[in-house]
Amino acid sequence: MYGTPTFAILALIVTFAAILVNIIFQIWFAKHFNSKKIPDDIERRVRLNKMTRAESYKHMVDKDEKFINHKRQHRCFSYCIFAATAAISYKFNKCYYSFFYDIKMYQAHFSQAKYYRKMMTWYQIIYIVCIDLSLICIDITGLTKVEPWDNQFFIIQIETLVLSVFSIVLGAIELWRLKDIL
């Protein structure tokens, strides 16, 4: 009746897409900001066979020194943000630069701020297109199939439609101001 199972399956697909975006974001963030690298001069020495690969690992440095210093100072906060980003939404990662009530743990600095800003922009665009616009399409299609004000499903579709539109508007505002923020 009303095609409800179809819309439920579509909503599950969008949910799995959102989870996939979160996981991919977390892997990217860990790879570029939470890890170590071998300095270029040491890497060159390894290529020229002046040093073994095992010896080069002793000289590893943080990929983003400013962020790692912030992470060390606010270890518990960083672990909470990591967990929330991986489990709920990549948008929790924005807490690092939110300057919430001017509290120090919300004021992370990045050595690679331009790269971080670029990737946050891409993930925001991907999220808007893959998640929010998909939900809007599902909701509009569902609203045309369900009799108005007849059941809870109709009301849920209106709610998710409004929330998706707000998410797109607020995401667009943030994209517009992201360079100033970071």
Helices and strands as residue ranges (DSSP letters): H 4-33, E 36-37, H 40-47, H 53-56, G 57-59, E 61-62, H 65-73, H 75-87, G 90-97, G 100-102, G 104-106, H 113-127, I 128-132, H 133-145, H 152-181
